[in-house]
């Protein structure tokens, strides 16, 4: 069996190159490739704070869409990290009948990351070169930094898909309704990365429907103080009486309009929201976005 091995924590363009290469190799043998990855980030197990780019559910979707036959999520724990490089290769051979392993150039494995793909014995190894965009290596750390700074446009280029937040729609304080802009509120999933506070042009998928939206991430300084970070979206082309409470919505971030700010009055806030809506409607009418 052909097995693609890696962390694949963002399934970005670099990860996709490894997975596609494994799928191509497997196809030539009349098989489907298996993707072997980690349920939890090794750095998180070792004590570092890691904000995940996507959930494991989303990771599986992205990987399967690249043509993989299945995904195996390995729990990174004390027992696993004690495996020697040789024990890890034997594990792949016995559990998955692996005879071809595909990985990235920087993949390391085994206890204390001592294993190097160029030194593997017992299986054929295909090492896929790094993918560069704008002269720089595509990496999860680079993408995290872009998302954290609000530069979702650049992050999307490196991901190869549109970054999104997927969670359940919950009741908020209905302050948007009082302003004439009722919003869809999503519960933030702890551990998943959020773009920096600000206002974004977005699309929202909910069931079989897709809506244009304007999403605010922040603490709503114009209407309250000391609040928690919220993810609120005004749906530009939805029916005013739409009820999404309790359903799962996926908000896809296209670009950042502006930073969050405190307005002098609710009237000034309302005027700014109207300008934001007009700008985003005009943008979406003139630009075709592939989701």
C-alpha positions as CSV (number, residue, x, y, z in Angstrom):
1,X,0.0,0.0,0.0
2,X,1.1,3.6,-0.7
3,X,1.0,5.7,2.5
4,X,1.4,9.5,2.6
5,X,2.9,10.4,6.0
6,X,2.9,13.8,7.6
7,X,1.4,16.2,10.1
8,X,-0.8,17.8,7.4
9,X,-2.2,20.1,10.0
10,X,-3.5,22.7,7.5
11,X,-3.7,20.6,4.3
12,X,-2.0,23.5,2.6
13,X,-0.4,23.5,-0.9
14,X,2.7,21.8,0.4
15,X,0.7,19.0,2.1
16,X,-1.5,18.7,-1.0
17,X,1.5,18.1,-3.1
18,X,2.5,15.1,-0.9
19,X,-1.0,13.7,-0.8
20,X,-1.5,14.1,-4.6
21,X,1.9,12.4,-5.3
22,X,0.8,9.4,-3.1
23,X,-2.5,9.2,-4.9
24,X,-0.8,9.2,-8.3
25,X,1.5,6.4,-7.2
26,X,-1.4,4.4,-5.8
27,X,-3.5,4.9,-8.9
28,X,-0.7,3.5,-11.1
29,X,-1.0,0.3,-9.0
30,X,-4.8,0.2,-9.1
31,X,-5.0,1.2,-5.5
32,X,-6.1,4.0,-3.3
33,X,-3.6,5.9,-1.1
34,X,-3.8,6.0,2.7
35,X,-3.0,9.2,4.5
36,X,-1.4,8.7,7.9
37,X,-1.4,11.8,10.1
38,X,-1.8,12.9,13.7
39,X,-5.0,13.4,15.7
40,X,-3.2,16.0,17.9
41,X,-0.2,18.2,17.0
42,X,3.1,16.8,18.3
43,X,4.0,20.3,19.5
44,X,0.8,20.5,21.5
45,X,1.6,17.2,23.2
46,X,5.1,18.5,24.0
47,X,3.5,21.5,25.8
48,X,3.4,24.3,23.2
49,X,0.3,26.3,22.5
50,X,-1.0,25.4,19.0
51,X,-4.0,27.0,17.4
52,X,-5.2,24.5,14.8
53,X,-5.9,25.8,11.3
54,X,-8.7,23.3,10.7
55,X,-10.5,20.7,12.7
56,X,-9.9,17.0,12.2
57,X,-13.3,16.7,10.6
58,X,-12.4,19.4,8.1
59,X,-8.9,17.9,7.6
60,X,-10.5,14.6,6.6
61,X,-12.8,16.3,4.1
62,X,-9.9,18.2,2.5
63,X,-7.7,15.1,2.3
64,X,-10.4,12.9,0.9
65,X,-11.2,15.6,-1.7
66,X,-7.6,15.3,-2.9
67,X,-8.2,11.7,-3.9
68,X,-7.1,9.7,-0.8
69,X,-8.8,6.4,-0.1
70,X,-8.8,6.9,3.7
71,X,-7.2,8.9,6.5
72,X,-5.7,7.4,9.7
73,X,-5.4,9.7,12.7
74,X,-2.7,8.6,15.0
75,X,-2.9,9.8,18.6
76,X,0.5,11.4,19.5
77,X,1.2,10.2,23.1
78,X,3.9,8.9,25.3
79,X,3.9,5.4,23.8
80,X,4.0,6.7,20.3
81,X,6.8,9.2,20.7
82,X,9.0,6.5,22.3
83,X,9.0,4.5,19.0
84,X,12.4,4.4,17.4
85,X,12.6,5.3,13.7
86,X,13.0,1.6,12.9
87,X,9.9,0.6,15.0
88,X,7.8,3.3,13.3
89,X,8.6,1.9,9.8
90,X,7.9,-1.7,11.0
91,X,4.6,-0.4,12.4
92,X,3.6,1.1,9.0
93,X,4.5,-2.2,7.3
94,X,2.6,-4.4,9.6
95,X,-0.5,-2.3,10.2
96,X,-1.0,-1.0,6.6
97,X,1.1,-3.3,4.5
98,X,3.0,-0.2,3.5
99,X,5.7,-0.7,0.9
100,X,5.8,2.9,-0.5
101,X,5.9,5.9,1.8
102,X,5.4,9.4,0.5
103,X,6.5,12.4,2.6
104,X,7.8,15.9,2.5
105,X,11.4,16.9,2.5
106,X,11.3,18.1,6.1
107,X,9.5,15.1,7.5
108,X,11.2,13.6,10.6
109,X,10.0,10.7,12.7
110,X,10.8,8.3,15.6
111,X,11.9,9.1,19.1
112,X,13.4,12.6,19.3
113,X,12.7,13.0,15.6
114,X,15.8,11.0,14.8
115,X,14.5,9.4,11.6
116,X,15.1,11.0,8.2
117,X,13.3,9.9,5.0
118,X,16.6,9.5,3.2
119,X,17.7,6.8,5.7
120,X,14.6,4.6,5.6
121,X,15.1,0.9,4.9
122,X,12.5,-1.7,4.1
123,X,10.1,0.5,2.1
124,X,10.4,2.6,-1.0
125,X,10.4,6.3,-0.1
126,X,9.2,9.2,-2.3
127,X,10.3,12.6,-1.0
128,X,8.2,15.5,-2.4
129,X,10.0,18.8,-2.6
130,X,8.8,21.9,-0.8
131,X,6.2,24.1,-2.5
132,X,7.1,27.8,-2.7
133,X,4.7,30.8,-3.2
134,X,6.2,34.2,-3.9
135,X,9.6,32.8,-3.3
136,X,8.9,31.5,0.2
137,X,8.2,28.0,1.4
138,X,4.5,27.3,2.2
139,X,4.3,26.3,5.8
140,X,1.7,26.0,8.5
141,X,3.5,28.5,10.7
142,X,3.5,31.1,7.9
143,X,-0.2,30.5,7.4
144,X,-1.0,30.8,11.1
145,X,0.9,34.1,11.2
146,X,-1.1,35.5,8.2
147,X,-4.5,34.4,9.6
148,X,-3.6,35.9,13.0
149,X,-2.7,39.2,11.4
150,X,-6.0,39.2,9.4
151,X,-4.3,38.7,6.1
152,X,-6.8,35.9,5.0
153,X,-6.3,36.7,1.3
154,X,-2.6,35.7,1.5
155,X,-3.4,32.8,3.7
156,X,-5.9,31.5,1.2
157,X,-3.2,31.6,-1.5
158,X,-1.0,29.3,0.5
159,X,-3.8,27.0,1.7
160,X,-5.2,26.4,-1.8
161,X,-8.7,26.9,-0.4
162,X,-10.6,29.5,1.5
163,X,-10.0,29.6,5.3
164,X,-13.2,29.1,7.3
165,X,-14.7,28.9,10.7
166,X,-17.3,26.1,11.2
167,X,-19.4,25.9,14.3
168,X,-23.0,26.0,15.7
169,X,-25.2,29.1,15.3
170,X,-26.1,30.4,18.7
171,X,-28.2,33.2,20.2
172,X,-26.4,36.4,20.9
173,X,-27.6,39.6,22.6
174,X,-29.5,40.6,19.5
175,X,-27.8,44.0,19.4
176,X,-27.5,43.8,15.7
177,X,-31.2,43.4,15.3
178,X,-31.7,46.7,17.3
179,X,-29.4,48.4,14.8
180,X,-31.3,47.0,11.8
181,X,-28.5,44.4,11.0
182,X,-29.5,41.1,12.6
183,X,-26.4,38.9,12.8
184,X,-25.7,35.2,12.8
185,X,-23.6,34.3,15.9
186,X,-21.2,31.4,16.0
187,X,-19.7,29.8,19.0
188,X,-15.9,29.8,18.7
189,X,-14.3,26.3,19.0
190,X,-11.5,26.5,21.5
191,X,-8.1,25.5,20.0
192,X,-8.9,26.6,16.5
193,X,-7.3,29.7,15.1
194,X,-9.4,32.9,14.5
195,X,-8.4,35.9,12.3
196,X,-7.5,39.0,14.1
197,X,-10.3,41.3,15.3
198,X,-11.9,43.2,12.4
199,X,-14.5,43.2,9.7
200,X,-14.3,40.7,6.8
201,X,-16.1,39.9,3.6
202,X,-17.3,36.4,3.9
203,X,-19.5,33.6,2.5
204,X,-21.5,31.4,4.8
205,X,-22.5,27.9,4.0
206,X,-25.4,26.4,5.9
207,X,-26.9,23.2,4.7
208,X,-27.4,23.4,1.0
209,X,-27.4,27.2,0.9
210,X,-24.6,29.8,0.5
211,X,-24.9,33.4,1.6
212,X,-22.8,36.5,1.1
213,X,-21.9,38.1,4.4
214,X,-20.0,40.6,6.5
215,X,-18.4,39.1,9.5
216,X,-17.1,40.9,12.6
217,X,-14.6,39.3,14.9
218,X,-14.1,41.1,18.1
219,X,-15.5,42.4,21.4
220,X,-18.0,44.9,20.0
221,X,-16.5,48.0,21.7
222,X,-19.2,50.3,20.5
223,X,-22.0,48.5,22.3
224,X,-20.4,46.8,25.4
225,X,-17.2,46.7,27.4
226,X,-15.3,43.7,28.6
227,X,-17.1,41.3,26.3
228,X,-15.8,38.0,25.0
229,X,-14.6,37.6,21.4
230,X,-17.6,36.9,19.1
231,X,-18.0,35.8,15.5
232,X,-21.0,37.7,14.1
233,X,-22.1,37.7,10.5
234,X,-24.7,39.8,8.8
235,X,-26.1,37.8,5.8
236,X,-26.4,40.2,2.8
237,X,-28.8,38.0,0.7
238,X,-30.7,36.0,3.2
239,X,-34.4,36.3,4.1
240,X,-35.0,38.6,7.1
241,X,-36.9,35.9,8.9
242,X,-34.3,33.1,8.3
243,X,-33.7,30.9,11.4
244,X,-30.4,29.2,11.6
245,X,-30.2,28.7,15.4
246,X,-28.8,25.3,16.3
247,X,-27.5,24.5,12.8
248,X,-23.9,24.2,11.8
249,X,-22.6,27.1,9.6
250,X,-19.3,27.5,7.9
251,X,-18.0,31.1,7.4
252,X,-15.4,31.4,4.7
253,X,-13.1,34.5,4.9
254,X,-12.4,36.3,1.6
255,X,-10.7,39.5,2.6
256,X,-10.4,42.0,5.5
257,X,-12.2,45.3,5.2
258,X,-11.0,47.1,8.3
259,X,-10.0,46.8,11.9
260,X,-12.6,46.8,14.7
261,X,-13.1,50.2,16.2
262,X,-15.2,52.0,18.8
263,X,-17.6,54.4,17.3
264,X,-18.8,57.6,19.0
265,X,-22.5,56.6,18.6
266,X,-24.7,53.8,17.5
267,X,-25.7,56.0,14.6
268,X,-22.1,56.3,13.5
269,X,-21.7,52.5,13.8
270,X,-24.9,51.9,11.7
271,X,-23.7,54.3,9.0
272,X,-20.3,52.4,8.8
273,X,-22.1,49.1,8.6
274,X,-24.2,50.4,5.7
275,X,-21.0,51.5,3.9
276,X,-19.4,48.1,4.5
277,X,-22.5,46.3,3.1
278,X,-22.5,48.5,0.0
279,X,-18.8,47.9,-0.6
280,X,-19.0,44.1,-0.1
281,X,-22.1,43.8,-2.3
282,X,-20.4,45.7,-5.1
283,X,-17.3,43.5,-4.7
284,X,-19.2,40.2,-4.9
285,X,-21.2,41.4,-7.9
286,X,-18.0,42.1,-9.8
287,X,-15.8,39.2,-8.7
288,X,-16.4,35.5,-9.0
289,X,-15.0,33.7,-6.0
290,X,-14.2,30.0,-6.2
291,X,-15.0,28.4,-2.9
